[in-house]
Amino acid sequence: MQILTAAEMGATDRRTAEEFGVPLEELMENAGAAVAGFCLRQYPAAERVVVLCGKGNNGGDGLVAARVLAAAGLDVEVVLLGRADEVKGEAAAALQRLRGEAEVAVREVVEEAGLEAVREAVNSAELVIDAVVGTGFKPPLRGLAVAAREMVAQAPAVVVAVDLPSGWDADSMEQEMEGAFRADAVVTFTRPKLAHVFGSLTGTAFGPVVVAEIGSPAEAVAPPQQASLPGAPVAAASGLTWAGAAKAMAEQPRAVNANKGKYGHVLVVGGSSGMTGAPKMASLAAMRAGAGLVTAAVPGRLATVVGGVAPELMVVALKQGTENGEQGTENREQGTEGLSLGLFEEEALAKLLKGIDVVAVGPGLGQEGTTPEFVRRFVEKTSLPIVIDADALNAFAGRANELNGEGRVMVLTPHPGEMARLAGMTIKEVEADRVGLARRFAMEHKLTLVLKGWRTLVARPDGRVAVNTSGNPAMAKGGSGDILTGMVAALLAQYGEDAARAVEAAVYLHGLAGDFAARAMDEHTVLATDTVTHLSDAFRYRVKDAGGMTWICGVNSEKA
């Protein structure tokens, strides 16, 4: 699903009307009905509703919603910020239909003297619909809208925003927007805008942001811009998609005659003294995410410990020490000699990789002795699809020029610190241009880059970037990255014919499992392995609700 700028959304509406013959009045009717339908499904106990309307099209959507809710038997009051004769176009027609078809009080507020009545109405409501301004608005709010915002901020009611919380810039890529209305849920239309995926619009990981189709044909949506050559200038907002749309590839039922060979064999290379948990978690996640077979390749002395995580896991012991096998007693006891470079003898490497479809290297690997060189040689000598994470990424710090995914599938999964080391910059610089940096790095090195953090990004070699909207603060725990690495490898093993979308699906499912874990437990108590426990919820989850709306943020209670 494409993410649009405000200008692109405006162009889509115009094309819908001018080229495809869908009247703007019909779009407004569909939008308002979608808002009302969402409120009825999501908040069935609410009986008293106040709709705050501006004088533009966003207010028109609210007027339609008010009429539909009144027809459903709710007690609805409309507060219009301005005079009725100032409402123009399709919104004026919506106001006329409301007055002609529903017994709904429309309170016109034209000066501050009328605000006290607004306060009383808002405080008496169980549900407030914010339809003051939408996508076309550029902050800040002024006048009566500011006063209404303060009243809504203190009101006990649930607040549903039409299109955007009023006062939020649709083109903002910031997490927060000072001066905007609060919201508990957001209903937008046709496609998400930048603010919907980058902003914390509801202030909570679980507040829903949903997208309703209102009649614009897919052909009316302008195709995303792409960079054709590495280094080509592309605006940060161009060519962005929503990662959750790739989940559909993991929703297909398995063939009745399926066998383990159809779903790939993942090899997890990792582990070192004191870090046996990382390859355990990556391997467990790969198994739970659907890989047919999983093998963990770990330093020999750790094989028994790692293999104990699950009876289904196979284990290979990796030798340690220098290439000729010599190693000092002290280093051997301390586990600091690193992995043996002798693995790269043709016969030994072929034996390790026999029957393997995807490799994940890095979880808990450490950086002792020869291990960084082992990683670099392993990546160079292995032509299989490969996921590079953790200390395997650190092995390329200052040597990113050695990472080249041309002619193969290569996926990197850095957090901002690892990305900073790879790119030779500070974490602050990474965070200042996440989309641009991810896009440039992926294109230059011809690989898929998963840049973790608030709104994890999946950048493809062709310049397209997907934004993930699942996940929550509970996942800020050790081991979350290892779980993701295993899941990415597993999805690649099953859907290697579309590697980029497989990675996007894995990232989205990982965050979604974390959302279910936090809902079932608490953000403080969730462990990384709890996300594995809730993977079944994530795989069964319906992205579209009963009304056909797509939940791009928050968790719909309908799972199956």
C-alpha positions as CSV (number, residue, x, y, z in Angstrom):
1,M,0.0,0.0,0.0
2,Q,1.5,3.3,-1.1
3,I,2.0,6.2,1.3
4,L,1.0,9.6,-0.1
5,T,1.9,13.2,0.5
6,A,-0.8,15.8,0.9
7,A,-0.2,16.9,-2.7
8,E,-0.5,13.3,-4.0
9,M,-3.7,12.8,-2.1
10,G,-5.2,16.0,-3.6
11,A,-4.1,14.9,-7.1
12,T,-5.7,11.5,-6.4
13,D,-9.1,13.1,-5.5
14,R,-9.0,15.3,-8.6
15,R,-8.2,12.4,-10.9
16,T,-10.9,10.4,-9.3
17,A,-13.4,13.1,-10.2
18,E,-12.1,14.4,-13.5
19,E,-10.8,11.2,-15.1
20,F,-12.9,8.5,-13.6
21,G,-16.1,10.3,-13.1
22,V,-16.6,9.8,-9.4
23,P,-18.2,12.9,-7.9
24,L,-16.5,14.5,-5.0
25,E,-19.9,14.5,-3.2
26,E,-19.9,10.7,-3.5
27,L,-16.4,10.5,-2.0
28,M,-17.5,12.7,0.9
29,E,-20.6,10.5,1.5
30,N,-18.4,7.4,1.5
31,A,-15.9,9.0,3.8
32,G,-18.4,10.1,6.4
33,A,-20.2,6.8,6.3
34,A,-16.8,5.0,6.8
35,V,-16.2,7.1,9.9
36,A,-19.6,6.4,11.3
37,G,-19.3,2.7,10.6
38,F,-16.0,2.6,12.4
39,C,-17.4,4.3,15.4
40,L,-20.4,2.0,15.6
41,R,-18.2,-1.1,15.4
42,Q,-15.4,0.1,17.6
43,Y,-17.4,1.9,20.3
44,P,-20.8,0.2,20.4
45,A,-21.5,1.4,24.0
46,A,-21.3,5.1,23.0
47,E,-24.7,6.7,22.8
48,R,-24.0,10.5,23.1
49,V,-21.8,11.8,20.3
50,V,-20.5,15.3,19.6
51,V,-19.1,16.1,16.1
52,L,-16.8,19.1,15.9
53,C,-16.8,20.4,12.3
54,G,-14.8,22.9,10.4
55,K,-16.1,24.8,7.4
56,G,-14.1,22.7,4.8
57,N,-14.3,19.2,3.3
58,N,-13.1,17.6,6.6
59,G,-16.1,19.2,8.3
60,G,-18.2,17.9,5.5
61,D,-17.0,14.3,6.2
62,G,-18.0,14.9,9.8
63,L,-21.5,16.2,8.9
64,V,-22.1,13.0,6.9
65,A,-20.9,10.9,9.8
66,A,-23.3,12.8,12.1
67,R,-26.2,12.1,9.9
68,V,-25.4,8.3,9.6
69,L,-24.9,8.0,13.4
70,A,-28.2,9.8,14.1
71,A,-29.9,7.4,11.7
72,A,-28.5,4.5,13.7
73,G,-30.3,5.9,16.8
74,L,-27.5,7.7,18.6
75,D,-27.9,11.1,20.3
76,V,-25.8,13.4,18.1
77,E,-24.9,17.0,18.3
78,V,-22.9,19.0,15.7
79,V,-20.7,21.9,16.7
80,L,-19.8,24.0,13.7
81,L,-16.8,26.3,14.2
82,G,-18.1,29.1,12.0
83,R,-21.3,30.2,10.4
84,A,-23.4,27.9,8.3
85,D,-23.4,30.3,5.4
86,E,-19.5,30.1,5.3
87,V,-19.6,26.4,4.5
88,K,-19.2,25.9,0.8
89,G,-19.1,23.2,-1.9
90,E,-19.7,19.6,-1.1
91,A,-19.6,20.4,2.6
92,A,-22.5,22.8,2.2
93,A,-24.5,20.1,0.5
94,A,-23.7,17.7,3.4
95,L,-25.0,20.3,5.9
96,Q,-28.2,20.7,3.9
97,R,-28.8,16.9,3.8
98,L,-28.1,16.7,7.6
99,R,-30.7,19.3,8.3
100,G,-33.2,17.8,6.0
101,E,-32.9,14.2,7.0
102,A,-31.9,14.0,10.6
103,E,-33.0,15.5,13.9
104,V,-29.5,16.7,14.8
105,A,-28.8,20.0,16.6
106,V,-26.2,22.1,14.8
107,R,-24.6,24.6,17.1
108,E,-22.8,27.5,15.2
109,V,-19.9,29.0,17.1
110,V,-18.6,32.2,15.7
111,E,-17.0,33.9,18.7
112,E,-15.5,33.0,22.0
113,A,-18.7,33.8,23.9
114,G,-20.2,30.6,22.5
115,L,-17.4,28.4,23.7
116,E,-18.9,27.6,27.1
117,A,-21.7,25.7,25.5
118,V,-19.2,23.8,23.5
119,R,-17.4,22.8,26.7
120,E,-20.6,21.5,28.1
121,A,-21.4,19.5,25.0
122,V,-17.9,18.0,24.8
123,N,-17.9,17.1,28.5
124,S,-21.3,15.4,28.2
125,A,-20.2,13.2,25.2
126,E,-19.1,9.6,25.3
127,L,-17.6,10.0,21.8
128,V,-16.2,13.1,20.1
129,I,-15.5,13.2,16.4
130,D,-12.8,15.6,15.4
131,A,-13.6,16.9,11.8
132,V,-12.2,20.4,12.1
133,V,-9.4,20.3,9.5
134,G,-7.7,17.5,7.6
135,T,-5.0,16.6,5.0
136,G,-4.9,20.0,3.2
137,F,-4.3,22.0,6.4
138,K,-0.9,23.5,7.3
139,P,-0.4,24.2,11.0
140,P,-0.8,26.0,13.3
141,L,-4.4,26.0,14.5
142,R,-5.8,29.4,15.2
143,G,-8.8,31.0,16.9
144,L,-11.8,28.9,17.9
145,A,-10.0,25.7,16.8
146,V,-7.4,26.3,19.5
147,A,-10.0,26.7,22.2
148,A,-11.8,23.6,21.0
149,R,-8.6,21.6,21.1
150,E,-8.0,22.6,24.7
151,M,-11.6,21.5,25.6
152,V,-11.2,18.1,23.9
153,A,-7.8,17.6,25.6
154,Q,-9.6,17.7,29.0
155,A,-12.7,15.9,28.0
156,P,-13.3,12.3,29.3
157,A,-14.7,11.1,25.9
158,V,-13.1,8.9,23.3
159,V,-11.9,11.0,20.4
160,V,-12.0,9.8,16.8
161,A,-10.1,11.9,14.3
162,V,-11.4,12.3,10.7
163,D,-8.4,11.9,8.3
164,L,-5.9,13.4,10.8
165,P,-6.0,14.8,14.3
166,S,-6.8,18.4,13.5
167,G,-3.6,20.5,13.5
168,W,-1.3,17.7,12.4
169,D,0.6,18.3,9.2
170,A,-0.1,15.4,6.8
171,D,3.4,15.6,5.4
172,S,5.1,15.5,8.8
173,M,7.6,12.7,9.4
174,E,7.9,13.6,13.0
175,Q,6.7,11.3,15.8
176,E,4.8,14.1,17.6
177,M,3.1,17.3,16.5
178,E,2.7,20.1,19.1
179,G,-0.6,21.9,18.9
180,A,-2.7,19.1,17.4
181,F,-5.9,17.6,18.8
182,R,-5.6,14.5,20.8
183,A,-7.0,11.3,19.3
184,D,-7.8,7.7,20.4
185,A,-8.3,6.5,16.8
186,V,-7.9,7.9,13.3
187,V,-9.9,7.1,10.2
188,T,-8.3,8.2,7.0
189,F,-9.2,7.6,3.3
190,T,-7.8,5.8,0.2
191,R,-4.2,5.7,1.3
192,P,-2.2,6.5,4.4
193,K,-0.3,9.8,4.4
194,L,3.2,10.4,5.8
195,A,1.9,11.5,9.2
196,H,-0.1,8.3,9.6
197,V,2.9,6.0,9.4
198,F,5.6,8.2,11.1
199,G,3.5,10.1,13.7
200,S,2.3,8.7,16.9
201,L,-1.1,10.1,16.2
202,T,-3.0,8.4,19.0
203,G,-0.2,8.6,21.5
204,T,-0.4,4.8,22.1
205,A,1.0,1.8,20.4
206,F,-2.5,0.3,20.2
207,G,-4.7,3.2,19.2
208,P,-6.0,2.3,15.7
209,V,-5.2,4.2,12.6
210,V,-7.3,2.8,9.8
211,V,-7.6,3.4,6.1
212,A,-11.1,3.3,4.4
213,E,-11.6,2.9,0.6
214,I,-14.1,5.5,-0.5
215,G,-14.3,5.0,-4.2
216,S,-11.0,6.2,-5.8
217,P,-9.8,3.6,-8.3
218,A,-6.3,2.3,-7.8
219,E,-5.5,3.8,-11.2
220,A,-6.2,7.2,-9.8
221,V,-3.4,6.9,-7.3
222,A,-0.1,8.2,-8.8
223,P,2.6,5.5,-9.0
224,P,5.4,6.0,-6.5
225,Q,8.5,7.7,-7.7
226,Q,11.7,5.6,-7.7
227,A,15.4,6.2,-8.0
228,S,16.7,4.6,-11.1
229,L,20.4,4.9,-10.3
230,P,22.4,4.8,-7.1
231,G,22.8,8.3,-5.8
232,A,19.9,9.7,-7.9
233,P,18.1,12.5,-6.0
234,V,14.8,11.3,-4.6
235,A,12.7,13.2,-2.0
236,A,12.5,11.4,1.3
237,A,8.7,11.2,0.9
238,S,8.9,9.5,-2.6
239,G,8.3,5.8,-3.2
240,L,7.2,4.9,0.3
241,T,5.0,1.9,1.0
242,W,3.5,0.3,4.1
243,A,5.3,-2.9,5.1
244,G,2.1,-4.5,6.5
245,A,0.7,-4.9,3.0
246,A,3.3,-7.7,2.4
247,K,1.7,-9.8,5.2
248,A,-0.7,-11.2,2.6
249,M,2.1,-13.5,1.3
250,A,2.1,-15.3,4.7
251,E,-1.6,-15.7,4.8
252,Q,-1.9,-18.4,2.1
253,P,-2.8,-21.9,3.4
254,R,-0.2,-24.5,2.9
255,A,-0.7,-27.2,0.3
256,V,-2.3,-30.4,1.7
257,N,0.6,-32.4,0.3
258,A,3.3,-30.1,1.8
259,N,6.5,-31.5,3.3
260,K,9.4,-29.9,5.2
261,G,11.5,-29.6,2.0
262,K,9.0,-27.1,0.6
263,Y,9.6,-24.5,3.3
264,G,13.4,-24.2,3.3
265,H,16.3,-25.0,5.5
266,V,17.7,-22.1,7.5
267,L,21.3,-22.1,8.9
268,V,21.9,-19.8,11.9
269,V,25.5,-19.0,12.5
270,G,26.2,-17.4,15.8
271,G,27.0,-17.8,19.5
272,S,30.0,-17.2,21.7
273,S,30.8,-17.5,25.4
274,G,28.2,-15.7,27.4
275,M,25.9,-15.2,24.4
276,T,24.3,-18.6,23.8
277,G,20.8,-17.1,24.1
278,A,21.1,-15.2,20.8
279,P,21.4,-18.2,18.4
280,K,18.8,-20.0,20.5
281,M,16.3,-17.3,20.0
282,A,17.1,-16.8,16.3
283,S,16.7,-20.5,15.7
284,L,13.5,-20.8,17.7
285,A,12.0,-17.8,15.8
286,A,13.0,-19.4,12.4
287,M,11.2,-22.6,13.4
288,R,8.1,-20.8,14.6
289,A,7.9,-18.6,11.6
290,G,7.5,-21.6,9.3
291,A,10.9,-22.8,8.1
292,G,10.9,-26.5,7.3
293,L,14.3,-27.2,8.9
294,V,16.6,-25.1,11.0
295,T,20.2,-25.8,11.9
296,A,22.3,-23.8,14.4
297,A,26.1,-23.6,13.7
298,V,27.8,-22.6,16.9
299,P,31.2,-22.9,18.5
300,G,31.7,-26.5,19.5
301,R,31.7,-26.2,23.2
302,L,28.2,-24.4,23.0
303,A,26.5,-27.0,20.8
304,T,24.8,-29.0,23.6
305,V,23.6,-25.8,25.3
306,V,22.2,-24.2,22.1
307,G,20.7,-27.5,20.9
308,G,18.6,-27.8,24.1
309,V,16.3,-24.9,23.1
310,A,14.1,-27.3,21.1
311,P,14.3,-31.0,20.1
312,E,13.5,-30.0,16.5
313,L,16.7,-27.9,16.2
314,M,19.7,-29.5,14.5
315,V,23.2,-28.3,15.6
316,V,26.6,-28.2,13.9
317,A,29.8,-27.6,15.9
318,L,32.1,-25.0,14.5
319,K,35.8,-25.3,15.2
320,Q,37.7,-22.5,16.9
321,G,41.3,-21.3,16.7
322,T,43.6,-20.2,13.9
323,E,43.5,-21.6,10.4
324,N,46.2,-24.2,11.1
325,G,44.4,-25.3,14.3
326,E,46.8,-24.0,16.8
327,Q,45.4,-22.2,19.8
328,G,46.8,-21.3,23.2
329,T,45.4,-23.0,26.3
330,E,44.6,-19.7,28.0
331,N,42.6,-18.4,25.0
332,R,40.8,-21.7,24.6
333,E,39.7,-21.6,28.2
334,Q,38.5,-18.0,27.9
335,G,36.8,-18.6,24.6
336,T,38.6,-15.6,22.9
337,E,40.3,-17.4,20.1
338,G,37.5,-16.8,17.6
339,L,36.1,-19.1,14.9
340,S,38.5,-21.1,12.8
341,L,39.2,-19.9,9.3
342,G,39.8,-23.5,8.3
343,L,36.1,-23.7,7.6
344,F,36.8,-22.1,4.2
345,E,38.5,-25.0,2.8
346,E,36.2,-26.0,-0.1
347,E,35.2,-29.4,1.3
348,A,34.4,-28.1,4.8
349,L,32.3,-25.2,3.6
350,A,30.4,-27.3,1.1
351,K,29.6,-29.8,3.9
352,L,28.3,-27.0,6.2
353,L,26.1,-25.5,3.5
354,K,24.8,-28.7,1.9
355,G,21.0,-28.6,1.7
356,I,20.8,-25.0,3.2
357,D,18.5,-22.5,1.5
358,V,19.1,-19.3,3.7
359,V,21.8,-18.3,6.1
360,A,21.5,-16.0,9.1
361,V,24.8,-14.9,10.5
362,G,25.6,-12.8,13.6
363,P,23.4,-13.5,16.6
364,G,25.6,-13.7,19.7
365,L,28.7,-14.2,17.5
366,G,31.0,-11.9,19.4
367,Q,34.1,-10.1,18.0
368,E,36.9,-12.1,19.6
369,G,40.0,-13.2,17.8
370,T,39.5,-14.3,14.2
371,T,35.7,-14.1,14.3
372,P,35.4,-10.8,12.4
373,E,37.6,-12.1,9.6
374,F,35.6,-15.4,9.7
375,V,32.4,-13.4,9.1
376,R,33.9,-11.4,6.2
377,R,35.1,-14.6,4.5
378,F,31.9,-16.4,5.1
379,V,29.8,-13.6,3.5
380,E,32.2,-13.5,0.6
381,K,32.3,-17.3,0.0
382,T,28.6,-17.9,0.5
383,S,26.4,-17.3,-2.5
384,L,23.2,-18.3,-0.7
385,P,20.6,-15.7,0.5
386,I,22.0,-14.3,3.7
387,V,20.8,-12.3,6.6
388,I,23.6,-10.3,8.4
389,D,22.9,-9.1,11.9
390,A,24.6,-8.1,15.2
391,D,28.3,-8.8,15.4
392,A,28.4,-9.9,11.8
393,L,27.5,-6.3,10.9
394,N,30.2,-5.0,13.2
395,A,32.7,-7.1,11.3
396,F,32.1,-4.7,8.4
397,A,32.5,-1.5,10.4
398,G,34.7,0.7,8.3
399,R,34.6,-1.9,5.5
400,A,31.1,-1.4,4.1
401,N,32.6,-1.4,0.6
402,E,33.0,-5.2,1.0
403,L,29.2,-5.6,1.2
404,N,27.8,-6.2,-2.2
405,G,24.4,-7.9,-2.8
406,E,24.6,-7.9,-6.6
407,G,23.4,-11.2,-8.1
408,R,22.3,-12.5,-4.7
409,V,19.9,-11.9,-1.8
410,M,21.6,-10.0,1.0
411,V,19.7,-8.6,3.9
412,L,21.2,-6.4,6.6
413,T,19.3,-5.7,9.9
414,P,21.1,-3.0,11.8
415,H,19.9,-0.9,14.7
416,P,21.0,2.8,14.5
417,G,24.3,2.2,16.3
418,E,25.3,-0.6,13.9
419,M,24.1,1.5,11.0
420,A,26.3,4.4,12.2
421,R,29.4,2.1,12.4
422,L,28.6,0.8,8.9
423,A,28.1,4.2,7.3
424,G,30.9,5.9,9.2
425,M,28.7,8.5,10.9
426,T,27.1,9.3,14.2
427,I,23.8,7.9,15.5
428,K,22.4,11.4,15.5
429,E,23.2,11.7,11.8
430,V,21.6,8.3,11.1
431,E,18.4,9.4,12.9
432,A,18.3,12.7,11.1
433,D,17.8,11.1,7.7
434,R,16.6,7.6,8.2
435,V,14.7,7.2,5.0
436,G,17.3,8.9,2.8
437,L,20.2,7.0,4.3
438,A,18.5,3.6,4.1
439,R,17.6,4.2,0.5
440,R,21.1,5.3,-0.5
441,F,22.8,2.5,1.3
442,A,20.5,-0.2,-0.1
443,M,20.9,1.1,-3.7
444,E,24.7,1.6,-3.4
445,H,25.3,-1.9,-2.0
446,K,22.5,-3.6,-4.0
447,L,21.0,-5.2,-0.9
448,T,17.9,-5.0,1.3
449,L,18.4,-2.9,4.4
450,V,16.2,-3.3,7.5
451,L,16.9,-0.1,9.6
452,K,15.4,-0.9,13.0
453,G,13.9,1.7,15.4
454,W,10.8,3.8,15.6
455,R,9.1,2.8,12.4
456,T,11.5,0.3,11.1
457,L,12.4,0.8,7.4
458,V,12.9,-1.9,4.8
459,A,14.9,-0.3,1.9
460,R,15.1,-2.3,-1.4
461,P,18.0,-2.2,-3.9
462,D,15.7,-0.4,-6.4
463,G,15.2,2.6,-4.1
464,R,11.7,1.7,-2.8
465,V,11.3,1.9,1.0
466,A,8.6,0.3,3.1
467,V,7.7,1.7,6.5
468,N,6.6,-0.7,9.3
469,T,4.0,0.4,11.7
470,S,3.7,-2.6,14.0
471,G,5.5,-3.0,17.3
472,N,5.7,-1.1,20.7
473,P,8.0,-0.1,23.5
474,A,7.7,-3.5,25.1
475,M,10.1,-4.8,22.4
476,A,12.9,-2.6,23.6
477,K,14.5,-5.7,25.2
478,G,17.6,-7.8,24.6
479,G,16.9,-10.5,22.1
480,S,14.3,-8.8,20.0
481,G,16.8,-8.4,17.1
482,D,17.7,-12.1,17.3
483,I,14.0,-13.0,17.0
484,L,13.7,-10.7,13.9
485,T,16.8,-12.2,12.3
486,G,15.4,-15.7,12.6
487,M,12.0,-14.6,11.2
488,V,13.5,-12.8,8.3
489,A,15.5,-15.9,7.4
490,A,12.5,-18.1,7.7
491,L,10.3,-16.0,5.5
492,L,13.1,-15.8,2.9
493,A,13.3,-19.6,3.0
494,Q,9.6,-19.9,2.2
495,Y,9.1,-16.9,-0.2
496,G,12.5,-16.5,-1.8
497,E,10.9,-15.7,-5.1
498,D,9.9,-12.3,-3.7
499,A,12.7,-11.6,-1.3
500,A,11.9,-7.9,-0.5
501,R,8.3,-8.5,0.3
502,A,9.3,-11.6,2.4
503,V,11.5,-9.3,4.5
504,E,8.7,-6.7,4.8
505,A,6.3,-9.4,6.0
506,A,8.7,-10.7,8.6
507,V,9.3,-7.2,10.0
508,Y,5.6,-6.5,10.2
509,L,4.7,-9.9,11.7
510,H,7.5,-9.5,14.3
511,G,6.1,-6.2,15.5
512,L,2.6,-7.5,15.4
513,A,3.5,-10.5,17.6
514,G,5.0,-7.9,20.0
515,D,1.8,-6.0,20.0
516,F,-0.2,-9.1,20.9
517,A,2.4,-10.0,23.6
518,A,2.1,-6.5,25.2
519,R,-1.7,-6.6,25.1
520,A,-1.7,-10.0,26.8
521,M,0.9,-9.0,29.4
522,D,2.3,-5.6,30.0
523,E,5.0,-3.5,28.2
524,H,7.3,-3.8,31.3
525,T,7.1,-7.6,31.5
526,V,7.3,-8.8,27.9
527,L,10.4,-10.7,26.9
528,A,11.7,-11.2,23.4
529,T,10.7,-14.8,23.5
530,D,7.1,-13.8,24.3
531,T,6.8,-12.4,20.8
532,V,7.6,-15.9,19.5
533,T,4.7,-17.2,21.7
534,H,2.4,-14.8,20.0
535,L,3.5,-15.4,16.4
536,S,0.4,-17.5,15.8
537,D,-1.8,-14.5,16.7
538,A,0.2,-12.4,14.2
539,F,-0.1,-14.9,11.4
540,R,-3.9,-15.3,11.9
541,Y,-4.5,-11.6,12.3
542,R,-6.9,-9.8,9.9
543,V,-5.4,-6.6,8.6
544,K,-8.9,-5.6,7.3
545,D,-11.8,-5.4,9.7
546,A,-15.4,-6.3,9.2
547,G,-16.0,-3.0,7.5
548,G,-13.2,-3.5,5.0
549,M,-10.9,-0.9,6.6
550,T,-7.2,-1.6,6.7
551,W,-5.6,-1.2,10.2
552,I,-2.2,0.2,9.6
553,C,-1.6,1.0,13.3
554,G,-3.1,-0.6,16.4
555,V,-4.5,-4.1,16.8
556,N,-7.9,-5.1,15.5
557,S,-9.5,-7.5,17.9
558,E,-10.6,-9.7,15.0
559,K,-7.8,-12.3,14.4
560,A,-9.4,-15.1,12.5
